[in-house]
């Protein structure tokens, strides 16, 4: 999407410069016409994107947005202008990223080998983490080849929390399942839901069925097409052993890859030379310092703010991993993403960490990362980087009572521990109870794990796969909270304290923020209803401490695809939640009697 944060004056100044630099008046006229027909405003930031799209018009190519969207989205107007200034002698690049997902042992790696015309290997080892391999495919419309980087994701559940780090709108998805095991056992619907949650409805996905020589696939494709409109780009039946269906699949992948918006993006030859030099070092040096990255760029004439923009573009396209906005990570540029994902997968597979309930002992890091004979080995100087990376993405957090340990939330046990109280227990003297229910339009994978890590400061050490029990770190508040999934689509939150409002608001904000950032595909349902606080039984509005934020809750959740129902009134006997919140809550009655909430219909 265009950078809407770009100010008009900055945009007009850049337009003035670009008109003389790029000579794009006639192509711009040709490109802007279709844009205007879309019946939408055309601001200065969008005009810049239109110029780049016009500059990229090619025979058979159509209306392309080039890499401007990535530059604008990653670095704002400075990155956008830096990229546009580099286009004077730019050449088109035909590259794409494909993410291959699905359950474990369905033949994803063998499929990629077949697409490369490699012989079939029986009993191929299971993929752990992510493996990246290049495919060469012929462009569907132009007489040239495309380079497609295929990301082969391990299908085991333990790795799924890391998958979403790499899901991108600038990619094509291959969802692979095995005909021998059936659609339901292969979680076809579940994988499509995960892609949509993380990327949105525009994620183009090919459904590929393996082992089709052994059994005819039973796939309800019409149902999936109705459930995921705009996402499905076709279905293919193949067999990795015989090679049946591989040629048709290769053609289908090339057709979809060739239509990706950034295919044929324009990049300066200086940037290309710097990129190729940097990436050529990946095998010998899976990572380099950012200072070395800068030196390599400068040796090819890439200078100033162009260096940061190039790093952001390479990160967005999956060729490097670089988190320039994080002080603890900005000094390292990962040239081989597999080097990084393997490191995280080693932690997630570590048996002692599993047996300890997800507690990672830092004294064992050398054994996990350094003393290995089955893959990459990671010297001690990189261990702080990995720990910081896992903390950045809420995979783990440092335990406050022991800085030499971290909790890996995805490895906590399934069993619910003994708790001080649950929703059925009577209230202690002097305590009030506020209850909040979050109904999702569909399950959000890893929600409890993310919440556990986000609220590590309030940890009581009592957490399990479906819930966590928290205590506010400030003892003066005497606030405790129970967060638990009552079913895959419903999160129940209850806070007990003399004044539980504050802690409940904090938890509510965290849920909204997580869903907005981690699962943008949940915006498919719009909420409706009364946007004013419900009145009490005397016809008066809520008083302080009675969910005054409810007025802003519906609009705040409008784009989240979720509905909240709350019980927060300490005096009156019962309060009905008004309206029909997008079909999620239909006339449900919420009651509270002397601080303890109950529900009825």
C-alpha positions in Angstrom: 0.0 0.0 0.0 1.2 3.6 -0.6 2.8 5.4 2.3 -0.1 7.6 3.6 2.1 9.2 6.2 4.0 11.0 3.4 3.3 14.7 3.8 2.0 16.6 0.8 4.9 19.1 0.6 7.5 16.3 0.7 5.5 14.4 -2.0 5.3 17.4 -4.3 8.9 18.2 -3.9 9.8 14.7 -4.8 7.5 14.8 -7.8 9.2 17.9 -9.1 12.6 16.2 -8.9 11.4 13.0 -10.4 9.7 14.5 -13.4 13.1 15.8 -14.5 15.1 12.8 -13.4 13.0 9.9 -14.8 11.1 11.4 -17.8 7.9 9.6 -16.9 5.2 12.1 -18.1 3.7 10.0 -20.8 3.9 6.6 -18.9 2.4 8.5 -15.9 -0.6 9.6 -18.0 -1.2 6.0 -19.1 -1.0 4.7 -15.6 -3.0 7.4 -13.7 -6.0 6.9 -15.9 -6.8 3.4 -14.5 -6.0 4.6 -11.0 -8.6 7.4 -11.2 -11.2 4.8 -12.4 -10.9 3.1 -9.1 -13.0 5.9 -7.6 -10.6 6.9 -4.8 -8.6 9.9 -3.9 -5.1 10.3 -5.2 -2.9 12.0 -2.6 0.8 13.0 -2.8 2.0 9.7 -1.4 -0.1 7.7 -3.8 1.1 9.9 -6.7 4.6 8.9 -5.9 3.6 5.3 -6.1 1.8 6.0 -9.3 4.9 7.5 -10.8 6.9 4.4 -9.9 4.2 2.1 -11.3 4.2 4.2 -14.5 8.0 3.9 -14.8 7.6 0.1 -14.5 5.0 -0.3 -17.4 6.4 -2.9 -19.8 4.9 -4.8 -22.8 2.9 -7.6 -21.3 3.6 -6.4 -17.8 0.6 -4.3 -17.1 0.3 -1.9 -14.2 3.1 -2.7 -11.7 3.8 -1.1 -8.3 7.5 -2.1 -8.3 9.3 -2.1 -5.0 8.0 1.3 -3.9 5.4 -0.2 -1.6 8.1 -2.1 0.2 10.3 0.9 0.5 7.5 3.2 1.7 6.1 0.6 4.1 9.5 -0.3 5.6 11.1 3.0 5.9 8.5 5.8 5.3 9.0 8.7 3.0 12.8 8.9 3.4 13.2 5.3 2.2 10.6 5.9 -0.6 12.4 9.0 -1.9 15.8 7.2 -1.6 14.5 4.3 -3.7 12.9 6.6 -6.3 16.1 8.6 -6.7 18.0 5.4 -7.5 15.8 4.6 -10.5 17.6 6.7 -13.1 19.4 3.7 -14.7 17.3 1.0 -13.1 16.8 -2.4 -14.6 13.9 -4.9 -14.0 14.4 -7.8 -11.6 12.3 -10.9 -11.9 12.4 -12.5 -8.5 9.7 -13.9 -6.1 9.3 -15.6 -2.8 7.2 -18.7 -2.3 6.3 -20.1 1.1 5.6 -23.9 1.2 3.5 -24.8 4.2 1.6 -27.8 5.4 1.7 -30.6 8.0 4.9 -32.6 8.5 5.7 -35.6 6.3 3.4 -34.7 3.5 6.2 -34.4 0.9 7.0 -30.6 0.8 10.7 -31.1 0.4 10.3 -33.9 -2.1 8.0 -31.6 -4.1 10.6 -28.9 -4.3 13.1 -31.5 -5.5 10.7 -32.7 -8.2 10.2 -29.1 -9.3 14.0 -28.9 -9.8 14.0 -32.2 -11.7 16.0 -34.0 -9.0 15.5 -37.7 -8.5 13.1 -38.9 -5.8 14.7 -39.8 -2.4 12.8 -42.3 -0.3 12.8 -41.8 3.5 13.9 -38.2 3.1 14.7 -36.6 6.5 12.0 -34.3 8.0 12.5 -30.5 7.6 13.3 -28.8 10.9 12.6 -25.0 11.0 12.9 -23.5 7.5 15.0 -24.5 4.4 15.4 -22.1 1.5 16.0 -23.3 -2.1 16.0 -21.5 -5.4 13.8 -22.5 -8.4 14.2 -21.2 -12.0 10.8 -20.8 -13.8 10.0 -19.3 -17.1 7.9 -16.1 -17.1 4.3 -16.8 -18.3 4.3 -13.7 -20.6 7.9 -12.7 -21.3 10.8 -14.6 -22.8 12.9 -14.7 -19.7 13.4 -16.7 -16.5 12.3 -15.8 -13.0 14.2 -16.7 -9.8 11.8 -18.0 -7.2 13.1 -18.6 -3.7 11.1 -21.4 -2.1 10.9 -21.3 1.7 10.2 -24.9 2.9 8.6 -24.7 6.4 8.7 -27.6 8.8 5.1 -28.6 9.5 5.5 -29.7 13.1 3.3 -27.6 15.5 6.3 -26.5 17.6 7.7 -24.5 14.6 4.5 -22.6 13.8 5.1 -19.8 16.1 8.1 -18.9 14.0 6.4 -19.2 10.6 4.5 -16.0 11.0 7.7 -14.0 11.3 8.3 -14.7 7.6 4.8 -14.7 6.1 4.5 -11.7 3.7 2.0 -10.2 1.3 4.8 -10.1 -1.2 4.8 -13.9 -1.6 3.0 -16.8 -3.2 1.9 -19.7 -0.9 1.9 -23.4 -1.7 -0.3 -25.4 0.8 0.7 -29.0 0.5 -1.3 -32.0 1.9 -1.2 -35.8 1.5 -4.1 -37.6 -0.3 -3.4 -40.7 1.8 -4.4 -39.0 5.1 -7.3 -36.8 4.0 -8.2 -33.1 4.0 -9.2 -32.9 7.7 -6.1 -34.8 9.0 -3.9 -32.5 7.0 -5.5 -29.4 8.4 -6.0 -27.8 5.0 -8.7 -25.5 6.4 -6.5 -24.7 9.4 -3.5 -23.7 7.3 -5.5 -21.5 5.0 -6.9 -19.8 8.2 -3.4 -19.3 9.5 -2.2 -17.7 6.3 -5.3 -15.4 6.2 -4.9 -14.4 9.8 -1.3 -13.4 9.4 -1.4 -12.0 5.8 -5.0 -11.2 5.0 -7.4 -12.1 2.2 -5.0 -11.2 -0.6 -2.5 -14.0 0.0 -2.5 -16.0 -3.2 -2.4 -19.7 -2.4 -2.1 -22.9 -4.5 -3.4 -26.1 -2.9 -1.1 -29.1 -3.9 -2.1 -32.7 -3.2 0.7 -35.3 -3.0 0.7 -39.1 -3.3 -2.1 -38.9 -5.8 -0.9 -42.1 -7.6 -1.8 -44.0 -4.4 -5.1 -42.5 -3.7 -7.6 -40.2 -5.3 -7.7 -36.9 -3.3 -10.9 -36.0 -1.6 -10.9 -32.2 -1.3 -13.9 -30.0 -0.9 -12.4 -27.2 -3.0 -15.7 -25.4 -3.6 -16.2 -25.1 0.2 -12.6 -23.7 0.6 -13.1 -21.3 -2.3 -16.3 -19.9 -0.6 -14.6 -19.8 2.8 -11.5 -18.0 1.5 -12.6 -15.7 -1.3 -9.8 -14.3 -3.4 -7.1 -16.4 -1.8 -7.2 -19.7 -3.8 -5.3 -19.6 -7.1 -5.9 -23.2 -8.1 -5.4 -26.9 -7.0 -3.0 -29.4 -8.3 -2.7 -33.2 -7.9 0.9 -34.5 -8.1 3.0 -37.5 -7.2 6.6 -36.9 -6.2 7.7 -40.5 -7.0 6.3 -40.8 -10.6 6.5 -37.1 -11.4 2.8 -37.0 -12.5 1.4 -33.5 -12.3 4.7 -31.8 -11.7 4.9 -30.0 -15.1 1.4 -28.6 -14.7 2.2 -27.4 -11.2 5.4 -25.8 -12.4 3.4 -23.9 -15.0 0.8 -22.9 -12.4 3.5 -21.5 -10.0 5.1 -19.6 -12.8 1.8 -18.1 -13.8 1.0 -16.8 -10.3 4.6 -15.7 -9.6 4.6 -13.7 -12.8 1.6 -11.8 -11.7 2.9 -10.8 -8.3 2.9 -7.0 -8.0 6.6 -6.6 -7.5 7.6 -9.0 -10.3 9.9 -7.0 -12.6 10.6 -4.3 -10.0 13.1 -1.7 -11.0 16.4 -1.6 -9.1 19.5 0.4 -9.7 22.5 -1.6 -11.1 24.5 -0.2 -8.2 22.1 -1.8 -5.8 22.1 -5.0 -7.7 25.9 -5.2 -7.6 26.0 -4.5 -3.9 23.2 -7.1 -3.3 25.0 -9.8 -5.3 28.3 -9.1 -3.6 26.7 -9.3 -0.1 24.6 -12.4 -0.8 27.6 -14.3 -2.4 29.1 -14.4 1.1 26.1 -16.2 2.6 27.6 -19.7 2.5 31.0 -18.7 4.1 29.5 -16.0 6.3 25.8 -16.7 7.2 25.8 -13.3 9.0 27.9 -10.1 8.9 28.1 -6.9 11.0 26.1 -4.0 9.7 29.3 -2.0 9.5 30.6 -4.5 7.0 27.3 -4.4 5.1 27.8 -0.6 4.8 31.4 -1.0 3.5 30.2 -3.5 0.8 27.5 -1.1 -0.3 29.8 1.8 -0.5 32.3 -0.1 -2.6 29.5 -0.3 -5.2 28.5 3.3 -5.0 25.5 2.8 -2.7 25.9 5.5 -0.1 24.0 7.5 2.5 20.4 6.6 3.2 20.4 4.3 0.2 22.2 1.7 2.3 19.4 1.5 4.9 16.7 1.4 2.2 18.5 -1.4 0.4 18.8 -3.4 3.6 15.0 -2.9 4.2 14.2 -4.0 0.7 16.3 -7.1 0.9 14.8 -7.9 4.3 11.2 -7.5 2.9 12.0 -9.8 -0.1 13.4 -12.5 2.2 17.0 -12.3 1.0 18.4 -11.1 4.3 17.1 -10.6 7.8 17.8 -7.3 9.4 16.0 -5.5 12.2 17.4 -2.0 12.0 14.9 -0.6 14.3 16.0 -2.7 17.3 19.0 -1.5 19.3 19.9 -5.1 20.3 19.7 -6.5 16.8 20.7 -3.7 14.4 24.4 -4.6 14.4 23.9 -8.0 12.7 22.7 -8.7 9.1 21.7 -12.3 8.6 22.6 -13.4 5.0 21.4 -16.9 5.4 17.9 -16.9 7.0 18.2 -20.7 7.5 21.1 -20.0 9.8 18.7 -18.0 12.0 15.7 -20.3 11.9 17.8 -23.3 12.7 19.0 -21.6 15.8 15.4 -21.0 17.0 14.3 -24.5 16.0 17.1 -26.0 18.1 15.7 -24.3 21.2 12.1 -25.4 20.4 13.3 -29.0 20.0 15.5 -29.1 23.1 14.3 -32.0 25.3 15.6 -30.7 28.6 13.7 -27.4 28.0 10.6 -29.3 27.2 10.8 -31.4 30.3 11.4 -28.3 32.5 8.0 -26.8 31.4 9.5 -24.5 28.9 12.3 -23.0 31.1 15.4 -22.5 29.1 18.6 -22.6 31.2 21.2 -20.2 29.7 24.0 -22.4 31.0 22.9 -25.0 28.5 23.0 -22.6 25.5 26.5 -23.9 24.5 25.1 -27.4 24.3 22.1 -26.3 22.3 23.8 -23.9 19.9 27.5 -24.4 20.0 28.4 -28.0 20.4 26.5 -29.4 17.4 27.5 -31.9 14.8 24.2 -32.0 12.9 24.1 -28.6 11.3 25.1 -25.0 12.0 27.2 -24.2 15.1 26.8 -20.9 16.8 29.7 -19.3 18.7 28.9 -17.8 22.1 29.1 -14.2 20.8 25.8 -14.8 18.9 23.9 -16.1 21.8 22.7 -12.7 23.1 21.5 -11.9 19.6 19.3 -15.0 19.5 18.0 -14.4 23.0 17.1 -10.8 22.1 15.5 -11.9 18.8 13.3 -14.5 20.6 12.3 -11.8 23.1 11.5 -9.3 20.3 9.1 -11.7 18.7 7.7 -12.9 22.1 9.0 -16.4 21.6 10.6 -16.3 25.1 11.4 -13.9 27.9 13.9 -13.6 30.7 12.6 -14.8 34.1 12.9 -11.9 36.5 13.9 -14.1 39.5 16.7 -15.7 37.4 18.3 -13.7 34.6 20.1 -16.9 33.5 16.8 -18.5 32.5 14.1 -17.8 29.9 10.6 -19.1 29.5 9.8 -20.5 26.0 6.0 -20.0 26.1 5.4 -22.5 23.2 6.9 -25.3 25.3 4.8 -24.9 28.5 2.8 -28.0 29.5 -0.8 -28.8 28.5 -2.0 -29.6 32.0 -3.7 -26.8 34.0 -1.9 -26.3 37.3 -3.6 -25.8 40.7 -4.7 -22.2 40.9 -5.4 -19.8 43.8 -8.9 -19.4 42.4 -10.9 -19.9 39.2 -14.1 -18.5 37.8 -16.3 -20.7 40.0 -14.6 -19.9 43.3 -16.2 -17.4 45.7 -14.7 -13.9 46.0 -12.3 -13.2 48.9 -13.3 -10.5 51.3 -12.7 -7.0 49.9 -12.3 -8.2 46.3 -14.3 -7.3 43.2 -14.4 -9.3 40.0 -14.4 -7.9 36.5 -14.9 -10.4 33.7 -14.2 -10.0 30.0 -14.9 -12.4 27.1 -13.2 -12.1 23.8 -15.0 -13.9 20.9 -12.9 -14.3 17.8 -14.3 -14.8 14.4 -11.8 -17.7 14.1 -9.0 -19.2 16.3 -5.8 -17.1 16.6 -2.9 -19.7 16.8 -0.6 -19.1 19.7 -2.7 -16.5 21.4 -2.0 -17.8 25.0 1.7 -18.1 24.3 1.9 -14.5 23.1 -0.1 -13.3 26.1 2.1 -15.3 28.5 5.2 -13.7 27.2 3.8 -10.2 26.9 2.8 -10.2 30.6 6.0 -11.9 31.9 6.3 -9.1 34.4 3.1 -10.3 36.1 4.0 -14.0 35.9 3.2 -16.3 38.8 4.9 -19.3 37.2 1.5 -20.8 36.5 0.9 -21.1 32.8 -0.3 -23.9 30.5 -1.1 -24.2 26.8 -4.7 -22.8 27.2 -4.2 -20.3 29.9 -2.1 -18.2 32.3 -2.6 -17.0 35.8 -1.1 -13.5 36.5 -0.5 -11.2 39.4 0.1 -7.5 39.0 3.7 -6.7 39.7 2.8 -3.8 42.0 1.6 -5.5 45.2 -0.4 -2.4 46.2 -3.0 -3.2 43.6 -3.5 -6.8 45.0 -4.7 -7.7 41.4 -4.8 -11.2 40.0 -6.0 -12.3 36.6 -7.0 -15.6 35.0 -6.8 -15.7 31.2 -8.0 -19.0 29.6 -9.3 -20.2 26.3 -12.7 -21.8 27.0 -12.7 -22.9 23.4 -10.5 -22.1 20.3 -12.6 -19.0 19.5 -13.3 -17.7 23.0 -10.9 -16.1 25.5 -12.2 -15.5 29.0 -10.4 -12.9 31.2 -11.2 -12.4 34.9 -9.5 -9.9 37.2 -10.0 -10.0 41.0 -8.8 -7.1 43.1 -10.2 -4.4 45.4 -10.2 -2.2 42.2 -9.7 -4.5 39.2 -10.3 -1.9 36.5 -6.7 -0.9 35.8 -5.4 -4.4 35.3 -8.3 -5.4 33.2 -7.7 -2.4 30.9 -4.1 -3.4 30.5 -5.0 -6.9 29.5 -7.7 -5.7 27.1 -5.2 -3.4 25.4 -2.7 -6.2 25.0 -5.3 -8.5 23.4 -6.3 -5.8 20.9 -2.7 -5.0 20.1 -1.7 -8.6 19.6 -4.6 -9.3 17.3 -4.1 -6.2 15.3 -0.4 -6.9 14.7 -0.2 -10.7 14.7 -3.4 -11.7 12.9 -4.5 -8.9 10.6 -6.7 -11.4 8.7 -9.2 -11.2 11.6 -10.5 -7.9 10.2 -13.0 -9.8 8.0 -15.9 -9.2 10.5 -17.1 -5.7 11.2 -18.7 -5.0 14.6 -21.9 -3.0 15.1 -23.8 -1.9 18.1 -24.3 1.0 20.6 -21.1 3.0 20.9 -22.2 4.5 24.2 -21.7 3.1 27.7 -24.7 1.0 28.7 -27.0 2.7 31.3 -27.5 1.3 34.8 -30.9 0.1 36.1 -31.8 3.7 37.1 -31.3 4.9 33.5 -27.9 6.6 34.4 -24.6 6.1 32.6 -21.8 4.0 34.0 -19.9 5.6 36.8 -16.1 5.6 37.2 -14.8 2.1 37.4 -17.7 0.7 35.5 -16.1 0.1 32.1 -16.1 3.6 30.9 -13.9 2.4 28.0 -16.8 0.4 26.6 -17.8 3.4 24.5 -14.5 3.1 22.7 -14.4 -0.7 22.6 -16.6 -1.3 19.6 -14.8 1.2 17.3 -11.4 0.0 18.6 -12.3 -3.5 17.8 -14.0 -2.7 14.5 -11.0 -3.9 12.4 -10.1 -6.8 14.7 -12.9 -9.2 14.0 -13.6 -9.8 17.6 -16.3 -9.0 20.2 -15.9 -8.2 23.9 -18.6 -8.8 26.5 -17.9 -7.5 29.9 -19.3 -7.7 33.4 -18.1 -4.7 35.4 -20.9 -3.1 37.4 -20.4 -3.7 41.1 -23.8 -2.6 42.5 -26.7 -3.3 40.1 -28.1 -6.8 39.8 -28.0 -7.1 36.0 -27.1 -5.2 32.8 -27.8 -6.3 29.2 -25.1 -5.7 26.6 -27.0 -3.6 24.0 -27.2 -4.5 20.3 -25.9 -7.2 18.1 -22.1 -7.0 17.9 -21.5 -8.2 14.3 -23.3 -11.5 15.0 -20.8 -12.4 17.6 -22.9 -11.5 20.6 -26.7 -11.8 20.1 -28.6 -10.3 23.0 -26.5 -12.0 25.6 -27.3 -10.9 29.1 -24.4 -10.1 31.4 -25.1 -10.0 35.1 -23.1 -9.1 38.2 -24.2 -9.8 41.7 -22.1 -8.2 44.4 -19.0 -8.2 42.3 -19.3 -11.7 40.9 -20.4 -11.9 37.3 -22.6 -14.5 35.7 -24.1 -14.9 32.3 -27.4 -16.0 31.0 -29.5 -15.8 27.8 
